[in-house]
Amino acid sequence: MPTPTPPARLGLGLAAVGRPAYLTLGRDVDLPGDRSPAALQARTHELLDAATALGIEYVDTARSYGRAEEFLGSWLRTAEPVPFVASKWGYRYVGGWRQDVDVHEVKDHGEAAYESQLAESTALLGPWLRLYQVHSLTADSPLWEDRPLQHRMARLRAEGIELGFSTSGPAQAEAVRRGLALTVDGAPLFTSVQSTWNLLEPSAGAALAEAAAAGARVVVKEGVANGRLTDRGTPADSALAGAARERGVGVDALALAGALAQPWCTVVLSGAVTVAQLESNAAARDLVAGAGREWAAEEWVRPEDPAAYWSARSRLGWG
Ligand SMILES: NC(=O)c1ccc[n+]([C@@H]2O[C@H](COP(=O)([O-])OP(=O)(O)OC[C@H]3O[C@@H](n4cnc5c(N)ncnc54)[C@H](OP(=O)(O)O)[C@@H]3O)[C@@H](O)[C@H]2O)c1
């Protein structure tokens, strides 16, 4: 009798609350007007407390999310229970805590970046850091050929920290397969992958199923397409909005349920910036619990061409 795969669970991602600017749609409405570090730390702690109350025990952050690791670290000191904490290296925050700059983050997958960011992450997240991921391991990353760095990273495993990577762009599937094939001393370098999967962009699904079959943790990000798969981002007369209304939930819950229902999925990240959004997102669990894995949200929305999806995403303004 094969061991049943445990149901996928929700996690909380801090990309939208750790810094004053990000690319999601309704920030001017949902975030406090005061985007000072103190105001965003308070909002982050409020969300983490609400996540704990909702039984969410997985938190995702990154060096490039402004001061998100610092905000999470200060909350973890008194957290009970302590969630599973994952972070990322590979992008550096350069926004200077401003909203009106053109560049907010710079990519660097070199060894010096790894060393300095690992030191910064462990200084802020110390004993709680469980998983360290390469941020957006795309085809152009020098990491693929950098064996000395791969060996350096593998040493982190010996210290009990898992290694993973995230993917982005229309060629995610290729990066998922290539990343999980990387080995150091005969063992897979990565045991966790984080990829964008949602009802508009499900193209990485098959590769993620292979990842799960190989025993990797599969984390879904951008489950509501940065706000496009929410009541605010979806036409009220659409089939998807109608299906959500019929079930008494928001479009966000239906979209996230579509991800939670994927048999290969381990964690689906909520990117909520308000407690009300997080509670609405969490309704996805009840939908899946009710419908099991025979969930076909796809019938309500047609997937987009991946290249078109990612080009639309790259045009989203940061604010
Ligand atoms: N390359 C990478 O590794 C990478 C890239 C992206 C994300 N991630 C991870 O994935 C997490 C989630 O991704 P994401 O935040 O970019 O995308 P997302 O989850 O698709 O979008 C979240 C955004 O949707 C809006 N929203 C959510 N629920 C809503 C509701 N009920 N009603 C109205 N609006 C709602 C909110 O934005 P507004 O309120 O501003 O509209 C929220 O910030 C991140 O926090 C991060 O941990 C990783």
The ligand as an SDF file (V2000), in Angstrom:
LIG
                    3D

 48 52  0  0  0  0  0  0  0  0999 V2000
   11.7130   34.0430   -7.5040 N   0  0  0  0  0  0  0  0  0  0  0  0
   11.2400   33.7080   -6.3290 C   0  0  0  0  0  0  0  0  0  0  0  0
   11.8450   32.9520   -5.6270 O   0  0  0  0  0  0  0  0  0  0  0  0
    9.8900   34.2740   -5.8950 C   0  0  0  0  0  0  0  0  0  0  0  0
    9.1890   35.1610   -6.7350 C   0  0  0  0  0  0  0  0  0  0  0  0
    7.9310   35.5930   -6.3220 C   0  0  0  0  0  0  0  0  0  0  0  0
    7.3950   35.1430   -5.1050 C   0  0  0  0  0  0  0  0  0  0  0  0
    8.1040   34.2810   -4.3210 N   0  0  0  0  0  0  0  0  0  0  0  0
    7.5490   33.7980   -3.0310 C   0  0  0  0  0  0  0  0  0  0  0  0
    6.1500   33.5380   -3.1970 O   0  0  0  0  0  0  0  0  0  0  0  0
    5.3820   34.3670   -2.2910 C   0  0  0  0  0  0  0  0  0  0  0  0
    4.0630   34.7500   -2.9490 C   0  0  0  0  0  0  0  0  0  0  0  0
    4.3090   35.3850   -4.1550 O   0  0  0  0  0  0  0  0  0  0  0  0
    3.7280   36.8310   -4.5660 P   0  0  0  0  0  0  0  0  0  0  0  0
    3.2800   37.5920   -3.3780 O   0  0  0  0  0  0  0  0  0  0  0  0
    4.7140   37.4360   -5.4670 O   0  0  0  0  0  0  0  0  0  0  0  0
    2.5140   36.4510   -5.4850 O   0  0  0  0  0  0  0  0  0  0  0  0
    1.0120   36.0110   -5.1830 P   0  0  0  0  0  0  0  0  0  0  0  0
    0.9550   35.1670   -3.9940 O   0  0  0  0  0  0  0  0  0  0  0  0
    0.5260   35.4650   -6.4620 O   0  0  0  0  0  0  0  0  0  0  0  0
    0.2860   37.4230   -4.9280 O   0  0  0  0  0  0  0  0  0  0  0  0
    0.0940   37.8770   -3.6390 C   0  0  0  0  0  0  0  0  0  0  0  0
   -0.5820   39.2470   -3.7310 C   0  0  0  0  0  0  0  0  0  0  0  0
   -1.9040   39.1140   -4.2330 O   0  0  0  0  0  0  0  0  0  0  0  0
   -2.7750   40.0730   -3.6080 C   0  0  0  0  0  0  0  0  0  0  0  0
   -3.7980   39.3180   -2.8780 N   0  0  0  0  0  0  0  0  0  0  0  0
   -3.6560   38.1480   -2.2270 C   0  0  0  0  0  0  0  0  0  0  0  0
   -4.8310   37.7400   -1.6780 N   0  0  0  0  0  0  0  0  0  0  0  0
   -5.7290   38.6790   -2.0030 C   0  0  0  0  0  0  0  0  0  0  0  0
   -7.1200   38.8280   -1.7370 C   0  0  0  0  0  0  0  0  0  0  0  0
   -7.7820   37.9310   -1.0220 N   0  0  0  0  0  0  0  0  0  0  0  0
   -7.6990   39.8940   -2.2400 N   0  0  0  0  0  0  0  0  0  0  0  0
   -7.0120   40.8200   -2.9750 C   0  0  0  0  0  0  0  0  0  0  0  0
   -5.6930   40.7460   -3.2540 N   0  0  0  0  0  0  0  0  0  0  0  0
   -5.0710   39.6850   -2.7680 C   0  0  0  0  0  0  0  0  0  0  0  0
   -1.8910   40.8590   -2.6200 C   0  0  0  0  0  0  0  0  0  0  0  0
   -1.3260   41.9430   -3.3090 O   0  0  0  0  0  0  0  0  0  0  0  0
   -1.9690   43.4180   -3.2580 P   0  0  0  0  0  0  0  0  0  0  0  0
   -2.6840   43.5510   -1.9680 O   0  0  0  0  0  0  0  0  0  0  0  0
   -0.7930   44.3100   -3.3800 O   0  0  0  0  0  0  0  0  0  0  0  0
   -2.8850   43.4570   -4.4450 O   0  0  0  0  0  0  0  0  0  0  0  0
   -0.7540   39.8870   -2.3620 C   0  0  0  0  0  0  0  0  0  0  0  0
    0.4460   40.5130   -1.9640 O   0  0  0  0  0  0  0  0  0  0  0  0
    6.2980   35.5310   -1.9880 C   0  0  0  0  0  0  0  0  0  0  0  0
    5.9770   36.1800   -0.7750 O   0  0  0  0  0  0  0  0  0  0  0  0
    7.6530   34.8350   -1.9270 C   0  0  0  0  0  0  0  0  0  0  0  0
    7.7960   34.2020   -0.6760 O   0  0  0  0  0  0  0  0  0  0  0  0
    9.3380   33.8320   -4.6880 C   0  0  0  0  0  0  0  0  0  0  0  0
  1  2  1  0
  2  3  2  0
  2  4  1  0
  4  5  1  0
  4 48  2  0
  5  6  2  0
  6  7  1  0
  7  8  2  0
  8  9  1  0
  8 48  1  0
  9 10  1  0
  9 46  1  0
 10 11  1  0
 11 12  1  0
 11 44  1  0
 12 13  1  0
 13 14  1  0
 14 15  2  0
 14 16  1  0
 14 17  1  0
 17 18  1  0
 18 19  2  0
 18 20  1  0
 18 21  1  0
 21 22  1  0
 22 23  1  0
 23 24  1  0
 23 42  1  0
 24 25  1  0
 25 26  1  0
 25 36  1  0
 26 27  1  0
 26 35  1  0
 27 28  2  0
 28 29  1  0
 29 30  1  0
 29 35  2  0
 30 31  1  0
 30 32  2  0
 32 33  1  0
 33 34  2  0
 34 35  1  0
 36 37  1  0
 36 42  1  0
 37 38  1  0
 38 39  2  0
 38 40  1  0
 38 41  1  0
 42 43  1  0
 44 45  1  0
 44 46  1  0
 46 47  1  0
M  CHG  2   8   1  16  -1
M  END
$$$$
